[in-house]
Amino acid sequence: MFMQKGSKADGTLGYMTEEQYRQLVESDFIQEAGHRRFLAYASNPIGHTVEINYADSIQQELTFCAPTHGAVPQQANEITTTDRALKALGVEAKIGASVPIEFEVRGRTYHYNMVLSGWWEDNNDTVSRIIVSEQFVEENPELFKNTYAADGEMAGLIFSDVVLKNKVNIKGQLEDFAYMVGGDPENMEADNYILCSENQMTQGMTSRETILFAVVFALLFVVCGYLLIYNVFDISVMQDVRQYGLLRTIGTSSRQIKKLVNRQALCLTLISLPIGLATGFLAGWLVLPVAMSLFSSEHKSVMSALQVSTSPLIFVIASMFTILTVYISTRKPAKRAAKVSPLEAVRYTEQGNFKRKPIKRAQGAKLSRMALSNFGRNKRRSVFIIISLLLCIVFVNSAVVITQSIDEEKFISRNTKTDYTIYNSIVANVYEGFRYHSDELPTSVIDFINQQPGIENGRSLYRNTLDETNVLVDYGIENISCTGTWKEDDGRINKAYGNYSMAAAPETENLFYGNIYGASEQFFSDLTIFDGEQDAEVLKQKMQSGEYVILGCSMDRLTGEPKETPLTEQLQVGDSISFYKDGELFKTFTILARAKVVGTEIETASSTSAETKIGKDAPRLYMADSMFMQIYDNPTIFSYGFNVSEGQEAQIEAFLNNFTASNPTVAYTSTEVLKQYTNSVQNTVLLVGGMIAAIMAFAGLINFTNMMITSIITRRNEFATMQSIGMTNRQLRRLMVYEGLYYAAGADIVGSMIAAIFALTVLGNALNAPSMWYFTMHFTLAPALIVALVYVFLATVIPAVALHFFNNGSVVERLRTAE
């Protein structure tokens, strides 16, 4: 999980000077601090962003940048990087390969031919890193000179991923340090700004909810192990109860009996512990490839970097966990064995202190009623057996409820309206993003795609860029006050309206660059209108007239409702919006409708970097593409969406895979990719939940089997007595089957009730969280019923088999043995 975040540190401090970093390393609250010096972004990779840094060994280890092939760079001309970065640079991942690097620092372009000393597998990050050597830094001091306070150049700034001694209030500790060394962690525009960022994965791992979940999860396994080990030793004590009685008759003390049981537990632990650790390691080694195959292609690059850890700490923790469970589980059986008296041992029949009222029946005893009476002989053990069995029911049912609640249709419909969306790969780059006309999707790509069979309902989406500085928008917003302004490096003015901002042209009052889109006719057919013109045909006709625009509000993925902002609330259907070109009024539009727009109607299913860089939080306006081309002199195609006729999906998917592989500047998303993601989530839940449920079921069935065997062994005299007065083998077998069925029925009924309550309360609330927006609660008890039927079958088979093997011998022999 940390690998997906990009760091296993507690947090990051950035924009530091050498003196501030020195103070950081010497600080008492720091356990470990990495050292990274930013240089630049490489300008020659194609279709992928590559960042050039120096990083020491601690930083490399904390940020997963240590080479898995080759060695760390030592010489000035050596580097390490990812396989994906090498591919973007057109270089084969081979130690000793020549790697050309080009970058710009302080307005000057630099070219270096470096040598690859090592590389590691990409973790599906949006940005790869090239790591240069310490000698390179020493030989090029002018590149790493820190001039950020003077000119805003980031080259030479020091970043540090840190591990803290105290994990409480991580961000507060980082900010306190920033203030202590004269930095300002609040104002990004300040010359002394210091980045103080907490690792969100670490934050999640240390949150109260996560800790509570981890504790409950661990306790669940402790309970499972406790039930299994406790029952094994409890049964063992019952089996040997006469032996303990005989030992007491010859003078063995209670303390010695207790030591005997504990020593038996110790011997079994010493034998089974290394076997269990080896088996667990082998199971992980075998399961990991299976788990990798279940993930979607989007995550396979991350999974491919995973390896089965051989860290001694894991084995130590597992051993301590096992020893603790054994210790807790054997205390009570050991005490019971120590308290056994010789008289109790001779008379022991498993009934304990259970007393039953005499019952008179005219029709004689029924086997089912006899079994029910025997079911209550040892109530404590009956409860333990039922609990150990029902845990599997709860886990299996919960895992299936979660997987069935994953709403694939909701996930797709709230991300895209078309089968495929094509765009320039820079759109997915969170650092660069779509900004300029050069980032457009070439029309040649669209023409080539349209030549493929099965393409239908194609629609182009145009967007304004940072290049169109001569077109400005007057939104007519008057009822909201500007709360602050600041100037960007490119001269644009940012105007803040509370927590939202819009980019305005310098020396203008209320003229903004905006977020402006031009769309073809088919695009408007699929818009989800929530206010204004609802008739699709009328809407398309009016939009093509060039007199109207549509206001786009993001769809709330959880509720499906529009997410309004204070800025969009100012604009209503019928309001006028004016466009100025070269300082003159060019066109005034009327808002025809307000629509809920999803991912690919804005940018992509997971990115909105263009908005943050171009129009900020300015309301989105959609107009006809013909009108967009009139307003903007150099109209830029942002994306192209289309559907595929039935039966052509596989061919188009294969075509786009091959096309984007050979043309890395083009990327795409599709409903098939989104389906793969939901499938990977389902597979993960089923894999984890299924494994846990299997462990619980195994423990429960072992307990049940042991209990039945012990019951048969300790009641051999009782069975022989009943058979001596006329009970047949068939009746005895039916009696034991009835007893087993009562255990199964108890686990089935109680387990199904708990599974239903857990699903409707805990899971219902959890799946309604904002991060679970693509879940729609789907309640079912079918998995619980299936497990219940399996339990009924096993409860019929196990007692009959156990009776066959452990109740052998004639009636006379068993009666004599008892004597």
N, C-alpha and C positions, 0 to 999 in steps of 0.2 A: 504493500500500500504506500509506504514512504517513497518507493521508487516512482510511483505514478505522480506523487506530489513534486518530486525533484530534489528532495532533501530529507534526511533523517535527523536534522538538527532541530533544536527547540525554536530557533528564530534566526533572523538575519539583521545585521547592522550594515548600513551602506552609506556611501558618500563621505567616507572618513579620510582624514589626512593620516600621514605616517605616525605623527605624534599621538593622535587619538587612538589609532590601532595599538600602539605600544601600551597606552594606558589600559586598553581593553584586555590585552593579554595578561597584564599584571593585576587585574581586578580580582577581588576575592570571590565574587559571585559566579565567575566563569570556571567551568570544568574543562572545556575544550573550545578553541577558537581557530577557525580556518582563516586563510589569507588568500584573497582573490583580488587581482588588479585588472580592471576592465581596460581594454585597448580600443576596440572598434568592432563594427559589424563588417564581415567580409562582403565585398561587393560583387564577387565573381561566381558564387554558387547560383544554380538555376533551380527555382521552385522551392527553395528551402532557406530559412534564415540561419546563419551561422555566426556566432559571437566569438570573438577572439579574446582570450584572457590568459593571465598567469594565475596558477593555483598551486598552493603547496599540498603536501601529501594529506594533511588533515582535511583541507577543503575538498580535495578530490574524493576522499573516502566518504565524507558527509553528503556530498552531492552526486554520488554514483558516477564520477568521472574518472575513476581509476581504470586503466586499460586492462581488459581481460585477455588481450593478445599483445605480445610484445612487452615493452617496458616504458616507464615514464621518461619524458624528454630530459636529456642531460646537456647536450651540446646546443649552441645558439641556433642552429638550423634544424633542430628536431622539434616535432610536435606530436600530440596525440589528439584524436577526435573520434567521432562516431562513424559507423558504416554509412549512415544516411547522409552525413555531411560529405563524406568522400564521394558518394554517388552524385550528390548535387554539384560537386566540383569536377566530376568526370574522371575520378581516380579509382583504381581498383584497390580494395582493402587488402594490401599486402605490405608487410614490413619492409622498409627501405624504399618504398615508392616515392617518387617526386611529387610534391603537392604544391601547386601554384596558389599563392594567396595575394589578394588585392584588397586594400582598404583605404579609407580616407581619415586623416586626423588633422584637425585645425586647417581645413581647406586644401591640404596637400595629399595627393594620392601616392601610395606606397605599393611596391611589388616585391614579393619575396618568393623564392623557390625553396620550400622547406622539404625535409625528409620525414617520412612517417616512421616513428619509433614504436608506436603502439596504437591500438584502437579498441573500442568497446561497442557492443550492440546498442542501437538506438532504443530508447524507452518510450517511443511514440510521443516525444516532446515536440512542441511547435518550434522550439529553438534548439539547435545543437551548439556545442562548444568546441572550439579549438584551444588546446592548452599548450602554451609555449613554455620554454624552460626558464629557470632563474638566470641562466647565463645570457639568454636573449634580453632579459630586462636590464641586466647590468651593462650590456653592450649598446643598448638603445635608450639611454636615460631621457633623451628629448621626447621620445614617444610617450613615456610614462610620467612625464612631468605633470603635476596636479595644478591646473589653471582654472578649475571649475568656478571658483569665486569671481574670477575676472571675466571669463568669456563663456561660461556655461559648458565648456568642453568636458565630456565625461572621461576621456582618456586619462589614466593615472589614478582614478578614484579607487579607493579600497573598500571592498565588501568582505564581510565575514559571517559565515554561518557558525552559530555558536550553540554549545551544549551547556545548559546551566546546572548548577548544583541543586538549586531549589526550583521545582517545576510549578510552583504556585505563582500566579500573576506574572507570567513571562513577559508580556508586553509592557507592564508597568516597570519591571526591572530594567528592560532595555531603554525605555524612555528616561528613567532616572539617570542611567549612565550617560545618555545623550546630553541631558541638561548639565551633568557634572563636568563634562569635557567641553562645555561651551557651545553645544549644538542646539538646534531647534527641530524637534521631531514633528511639530505641528504644521508649520508653514513650508510647503514644497517650493515656494518661490524665494524663500530666504537663502542668502549666500551661505549660511552656516547650517543648512538643512542636513539632518542625519536620518536616514531611513531606519525605522524600527518596525520590523515585520515579524509577527508570530507565525510559525508554521501551522497552517490550518489543520493539517493532519495530526500534528502533535496536540493542538488545541482540542481536536475531537477526541483524541485518545485519553486526554486528561480531564475531559468534561465530566460533570457529575453523572449525567445520563449514561455515558460510555463506561465509566468506572462501575456504575451500578449494574449495567448489563453484563460486564465482564465478571463481576463478583457473582451475580446470579448464575451465569453460565458455568463458572468454575464450581460453584456450590452444587449445581445440578450434576456435574460429573462426580463430585465428591459423594453426593447422595447415591448416585448410581453405583459407584464403587463400593460405598458403604453397604448398600443393600446386598450386593453380590458377596462381598467378603464376609460380612456379618452372618448372612445365612449359611455360607459354607462352614464357618467355624461353629455356628450355633448347631447346625446339623451334625457336625463332627463331634461336638460335645454330647449331643443326644445319642449318637451311635455308640460312643464309648462310655456312656454314663455308668454302666455296670462295672467297667474296668476301673473307673475312678472310685466307685464304691468299694471294690475289692482292695484298691490301694489304701483307702482310708481305714479299712479293717486291719491292715498290717502296720498302721502307725504313720502313714504319710500325712503331713499337715496340709491345711488349706493353702498355705503360702507356697508349699512345694508343688501342689497341683496347679496353682496359678502360674508358677514358673514353667511348669511342663507345657502348658498350653501356649504361653508366650514364646517359649523356645521353639515350639513347633511352628508358630507363625513366623518367627525369625528365619528358621531354616527354609521354609517355603518361599519367603520373600527374597532371600539371598539366591535361591535357585531361579525363581521366576523373573526377578528384576532384570538381569542381563538379557534373558530371552525376550522379555517384553520390550526393552529398549531397542534391541536388534530388529524385532518384528515391526515395531513402530517406524523405525528408520527405513526399512525395506518397503513398508506400506506407503510411506510418503514418497519414496523414490519411484514406486510403481504408479502411484495415483497422480503424481504431478503431470506426466505426459497426457494422461486421460483428461485431467482438468484443463490443460492447455488446449486440447482439441475441442473442448466445449465452448471456448470463448470465440467471439466474433473476430473477424480479421482486423477490426479496429484496435483490438487489445492484444492480438497475438504477438506483436513486437514487444510489448511489455512483458507478456508471459514468457517469451523466449529468453528473456534476461534472468528469469528466476531459476534458482538452483536449490537443491535440497541442502540445507545448512548442516554442517557437521560441528557446529560450535559446541564446545564442552558445556557451556552454560545451559543449553537446552536439555542436555542429558542430566545435569545436576538438578535442575528445576523439576524435571519429570520424576527423577528418583526421590526427591524430597516430597513431592506431591503424593507419590505412591506410598512411601513409608508413613506419611501422616495419615493417609486413608486407612492403611492396615492397622496402625496404632489405634485409631478411633474405633475401627470396626471390631477389633478383637478384645477390647476391654471388658465388654459385658459378657460375652461367652466365657472368658477366662474366670470372671467372678462367679458365674453360674457353676462352672465345673468345680471351683474351689469350695462351694457351699453344699455340694452333693453329699448326703449322708449315706452310709451303707444300706440302711433300711429303704430309703427312697430309691436307691439304685436298683435294688432287687424288685421293687414294686413298680418301677417306671413303665408307663404305657403311653406317654406323650400327652396325657390329659392334664397334668399339673393340678391346679386348685379348682378346676372347672367343675361346678356342681350343676346338676340337672334335676328338675322336678320330676317325680314319677308321673308317667302318662299311661292311662288305660285306654286301649282301643279294642273294640269288638272284632274288627276285621284283620287284626295282626299288623305287624310292622311293614312299611313300604321301604324299598331300597332308597328311593329319592329322599324320604324323610330321615332315614338313617344317615345318609350321606350329608344332609344338611346339619344334622347334629354333630357329626364328626368334623364338619367344616368349622365349627365353633370351638373345637378342643383347645386350640392355641390361637387365641384372637390376635395377639401381637404379631405372630408370624404370618397369619392370614392377611393382615393389613399390609405388612411388608411385601408379601408376594404380589398383592393386587397393585400396590403403588409401583413396584418395579415393572409390572406388565403395562400399566396404563400410560407410563411416560412415553412409550413408543407410539401409542395411539395419538397422544397430544402432539408430538413432534411431527409425525407423518401428516396428520390432518392440517397442522399449521403450515408446513412447507407447501402442501398442495394448494391451500387457500391463498398463500402469497403468490405462487406462480400463476394460478388461475386469475388472480386479481390484476395481473399485468395486462393492461388494456393496449394491445398493439395498435388498434384502430385509433385510439385517442393519441397515442404517442406519435403516430405518423401524421394524423390530420392536424395536430397542433405544432407540427414542424414544417410541413410542406403541403402544397395542393397539387403537385404534379409528381409523376413517377420518377422523373429525373430533373436535376438542376445542374447546369454546367456554369463554371465561372473560372476566372483567373486564380491560380493557386495562391497568389499573394493575399487573397481575401481571407484565407484561413490563418494568416500570419498575424499573431496578436501584437507584434511589435511594429511591423510595417503597415499591413492592412491596405485596403483599397483607398487611395487618396488622389491619384492623378489620372489623366487621360491615358497614360501609358500602361495603366493597370487594367485596361478594358479587356473584355473577351473579344478576340478578333472575329470579324464577320466570316472569315475563311473557315474558322472552326465550326460556326453555325451552319454554313453551307455544306460542309463535309458531313456533319451529323445528319442533316436533312436528306442527304442522298441515301441513307441507310433505310432498308425496308422496315415498315411498322411504325415510323415516327408520325405522330399526330398531335393536334392541338398545341403546336409550338407557340411560345410567346416570349418576346424579348423584354427585358426590364432595363431601362436606362436610368442613370443616376448622375447628379451633379458632382463635381470634383473640386479640389482646391485650385485647379487651374482656371475655373470660371469665376474670376473675381469681378467681372463686369456685370454680373447678373445678381441682383439683390431682391429681397422679398419684404414687403410690408404686410405683416400678419394682421395688423389692425388691433393689436393687443393693447388695451388702455387701462384695464381695471386691475392690473397687478404691477407692483412697484419694483424697480430694480434695486437690489440690495448691495450691489458692489460691482466693480469693473476691474479688469486687469488686461494688460497688453501681452499678446503672444510674440514670439520671436519673429514671425512673418508679418507683423504689423496688425494682425486682426485683433479686435477688441472682444473680450469675453464679458458678457453681461450676465450677472447672477440674479436669479429670481428665487430666493430661498435656496433650496437644495438643487435647483435646476439652473442651467445656463444655456445661452445661445451665442453663437459667433456673429459679431456684427462688423460691418466695414468701418474703417477709421473715418472720423469726421462726419458721421451720420447719426441721427437720433434713433430711429427705429427701423433701420434697414438691415436685414440679416441674410446670411448666405443660405440658411435653411437646409432641410433634407427633402430634396425634390426628386421625384421619380416620374419617368415617362414609360407608359406600358401600352402594349398592343391590345387589340380588342378582346382576344381570348382571356387575357389576364383579368379583365373586369367581370367576366362571366363567373369566375370562381371566388370573387371577394365575398366575405361574410359581412353584410350590411346590418348594422344594429340601429341606425337612425337615418332617416331620409328616404330617398327613392329605393323602394324594395323590388320593383319589377326589373328583372335582369335585362330584358330586351330594351325597355325604355331607358334604363341606366346606360347601356352601351351606346344607344343612339345619341343621347345627350352628351356623353363623354366625347364621342367622335365629332360633335359640333365644335369642340374647342372652346366652349364657354364655361366649362365647369371643371372643378377639381374635387377629389375625394380626400377627406381627412382620415389618416390611418392611425389607429391606436393599437398598441400591442395587446394581444390576447393573454389574459391571465391563464397560465397553463393549468392551474389547479381547478379553477371554477369555470373557465371558458368564457368569462365575462371580460369586457374591455378594461384595460388598465389606464385610467385617466391620470393626467398630471395637471398641476395648476395652469400649465400653458395650453394644453388641449381643451381644458374646460372653458377657456375664453372663446373658443371657436365653435359656433353652432351652425347647423344647416341654414343656408340662406345668407350667411355672412360673406363679405367681399374680401378678397385677397389680391393685392396688386404686385406686379412684377416690374422691376426697373432694369433697364439695360443701357449701359453706358451713361448712366445718370438721368435717363429719360424714362417716363412711364411707358411701358411697352404693352401691357395687357392687364386687365382686371378680371379675375375669375370669381365665380360664385360657388360656394361649397354645396355640392349636390347631395352628398351623403357622408356619413361617418361609418368606417368599417373596422372590424377586428382583423388585424393582420398577423400572420404567423412568421416563423423563421425565414423561409426562403422568399417571402414577400417583402422582407426588409433587407436581409443579407443572406445568411446561411442558417442552418438549423442550430448552430451553436456559437455564432459570432456576430457582433455588432460593432466591430472596430471602426468601420467607415463613418458611422454616425458620430462617434466620439471624436474623430479627427476632423470631420468636415462641418457638420451642422450642430454638433453637440446635442442638446435636448430639444432643438427646434421641432415643432410639430411636422409630421410627415405629410407631404402633399403628393397625390397621384394625379397625373394628367395624361391625356392621350399622347402617344409617342409622336404623332405628327406635330402637335403643338410644342412638345419638348424640343423637337428639332428646329423649330422656328426661333425659340427663345435662346437656346444654347448653340453657338456657332460650331462647336466641335462636340456633338453629342456622343456620350460614352456609354457603351453597352456594359452593364454590370453583370448580368446573368442571362441565361437562356433556359427556360423550362419547357418540358414537353412530356407527353404521355406515350405509351407504347401499346400497340394493338395486341390483343390476346394471342398468346402463343409465341410472341417475339421477345419476351422478357430476357430469357437466357442468352439469346444471341446479342442483344443490345448491351447487356451487362458485360459479356465477354469482350465485346467490341470496345466499350469504354475503358475497361481494365487495361486492355492492350494499348489503347490510344493514349491514355494518361501516363502509362508507364514509359512510352516513347516520347511523350510531350509533357515533361514535368511542370510546364507553366500553366497547364490546364488541370483542374480538379473538378470533382463532381460529388454530389450526394444523391441518394436514391432511396426509394421506399424499401428496396432490398437491403441496403446498408442499415437502415433503421430497424428492419425486422431482425437482422443479425444481432443488433445490439440488444433488443428485447429478449431474443432467444438466449443470448449469453447470460443475461440476468436470471432468466428462468433456470438455465442449466446450473448456474452457480448456487442458487437457492436449493434446487433439488439435490445437487451433489452434497452440499454441506448438511442440509436438513436430513437427507437420506442416510448419510454416514452416521450422524448422531442418532437417528432413529434406529438404525441397525444395531448400534452399540447398545442402546437401551433395550431393544428387543432381545438381543443375545443375553444380556445380563438377567433380564426378567425370566427368560425361558430356562436359563441355567438354574436360577433360584427355584423355579417351579419344579424342574426335573429333580433337583436335589431334595426338595421338600417331599415329593412323592416317593422317592426311593427311601428316604429316611422313615417316612411314615409307614411304609410297607415293612421295613426291617424291624422297627420298634414295635410293630403290631402283629408280628408273626404268630405269637401265642394267641392273641385275640382272634385272628383269622382262623387259626387251627381249632379254637374252641367253637366258633360259629359253624365251621364245617363239620365238626364232630356231632353237632345236633341237627344237621341236615342241609346247611347252605352248600350249594353247588359251586363249582369253579366259575360257571357262567354268571351266577348271581354275584359272586365276589368281584368278578371283573366289572360287572355293571355298577356295583357299589363304588369302586375306585374311579370309574369313568364319570359317575355322577359327581363325585367330589371334585374331580378336575374341572368339570363343566361349571360348577359353582364358582371356582376361582376365575375361570374365563369370563363367566357372566358378570361377576363383580367388577373385574377390570374393564370389560366392554361397556357396561352401563355407566360406571363412574367416569371412565376415561372419555367416553363420548360426551358426557355432560360437561366435563372440564374443558374438553376441546371446543365445544360449542360456546361456552362462556368466554374462554380465552380469545376465540376468533371474533366474537361480537364486541368485546370490550377492548382488550389490549391491541389486537391486530387492527380492529376497526379504527381506533384512534391513531395508531402508528401510520397506517396507510392513507390517512387523511392529512398528513403533514405536507407542507409546501414542496419539499424535496421529493415527495412521492406522488407528484401530480399525475403521472402516467399510470397510476393504479386506480382501479375501480373495484371496490369491495365485492367479491363474489363468494358468498357463504356456501359451504358444502360440508356434509358429514360423510360423503361417500368413501373417502379414504379411511375414516375411522371405522365404518361398517365393514370395509374389506379386511382391515386388520383384525376386526372383531371375529369375522368368519374364520380367518386363519387361526386365531386363538382357539376357537371352538373345535376346529379340526385337530389341532395339536393337543388340546385338553382331552380329546377322545383317544388319541393314539398313545401319547406318552404314558398315562397310567397303565394302560393295558400291556405295553411293552415292559415297563418297569415291574409290573406284577409277575410277568412271565419269567423274568430273569432273577428276581430277588425274593420270590415266594415259593421256591422250589422245595421238593422234599414232601414226604407223606405227612398226613395229619399227626400220626403217632410220633414221628421223628421230631416234628416241630414242638409238640407238647412235651416230649422228653427233654429237648434242648432248653426249653423254658424252665423246666424243673432244675 
